[in-house]
């Protein structure tokens, strides 16, 4: 049987993934300018795939396009953090509650937690952290709910990257992750959802206390 070759990602997708990775791991910082010609030279492509990638990133809220300032990495402030985390608080615990009640497999969450524990740098931990949370909400049984949470996933990761750069809190969050997963694996849907809600709320309150004051 002839194997089907794996499609090669387009230049635009390659550039998009690379820029997003740099933003979410803190290599590109909020407010930093993203110059098409410089990025094209770095990635060995023309300006066209860079321009298309930046448009896509603007649509997801990771970069901002301005007629006067050009393209920059989105700034993170209390207002932005509050908006993103409000959505997570409204939707993510309910998605986990439904996943647990459905008896969905949470092996992917267990694997992501193990990867986070083994991580040797911020980039690895950040990616594992994102996968842990996604693995909790995607088996909820409602694809639209999963897609809605995916919509804010990158912005939440940007908030986290900024917060971790100022005050690393990996150990506390890893401990909270383990408790959330323990409750979920025990079949305690309400307990797992409550623990996840507290985890999300406490993070933004610690990182951006002014966001809580403005509620």
Residue pairs with C-beta under 8 A, 6 or more apart in sequence:
9 17
10 49
11 45
11 46
11 49
12 48
12 49
12 52
12 53
12 56
13 53
14 43
14 45
14 49
15 39
15 43
15 45
15 49
15 50
15 53
16 52
16 53
16 56
16 57
18 43
19 28
19 34
19 39
19 53
19 54
19 57
20 57
20 62
20 154
21 27
21 123
22 28
23 57
23 62
23 63
23 73
23 158
23 161
24 62
24 126
24 127
24 130
24 154
24 157
24 158
24 161
25 122
25 123
25 126
25 127
25 161
26 122
26 161
26 162
26 164
26 165
28 34
28 73
29 73
30 73
30 74
30 75
30 76
30 158
30 162
31 72
31 73
31 75
32 72
32 73
33 69
33 70
33 71
33 72
34 54
34 63
34 70
34 71
34 72
34 73
35 70
35 71
36 47
36 50
36 51
36 54
36 71
37 47
39 50
40 46
40 47
40 49
40 50
43 49
43 50
54 63
54 65
54 71
55 65
57 63
58 64
58 65
58 71
60 151
60 154
60 155
61 74
61 154
61 155
62 73
62 74
62 154
62 155
62 158
63 71
63 72
63 73
63 74
64 71
64 72
64 73
64 74
64 75
65 71
66 72
74 80
74 155
74 158
76 158
76 159
76 162
77 208
78 208
78 210
78 211
78 214
79 211
79 214
80 155
80 159
81 159
81 204
81 207
81 208
81 211
82 204
82 208
82 211
82 214
82 215
84 152
84 155
84 156
84 159
85 156
85 159
85 200
85 201
85 203
85 204
85 211
87 148
87 149
87 152
88 149
88 152
88 156
88 200
89 197
89 200
89 201
91 137
91 145
91 148
91 149
92 133
92 136
92 137
92 149
92 196
92 197
92 200
93 193
93 194
93 196
93 197
93 200
94 140
94 145
94 193
95 136
95 137
95 138
95 140
95 142
95 145
95 146
95 149
96 136
96 137
96 140
96 180
96 184
96 189
96 192
96 193
96 196
97 189
97 190
97 192
97 193
98 140
98 141
98 142
98 145
98 189
99 106
99 136
99 137
99 138
99 139
99 140
99 141
99 184
100 184
100 187
100 188
100 189
100 192
100 193
101 189
102 139
102 140
102 141
103 187
104 139
104 140
104 141
105 139
106 135
106 136
106 139
106 181
106 184
106 185
108 131
108 135
109 132
109 135
109 136
109 181
109 184
110 181
110 185
111 135
112 128
112 129
112 131
112 132
112 135
113 128
113 132
113 174
113 177
113 178
113 181
115 124
115 128
115 131
116 124
116 125
116 128
116 129
116 132
116 174
116 177
117 174
118 124
119 125
119 128
122 161
122 164
125 170
126 157
126 160
126 161
126 164
129 157
129 160
129 173
129 177
130 153
130 157
132 177
133 153
134 149
134 150
134 153
136 180
136 181
136 184
136 196
137 145
137 146
137 149
138 146
140 146
159 204
159 207
159 208
160 203
162 207
163 169
163 203
163 206
163 207
163 208
164 170
166 207
167 206
167 207
169 203
169 206
173 199
173 203
176 195
176 198
176 199
176 202
177 199
179 195
180 192
180 195
180 196
180 199
181 192
183 191
183 192
183 195
184 192
204 211
204 212
205 211
205 212
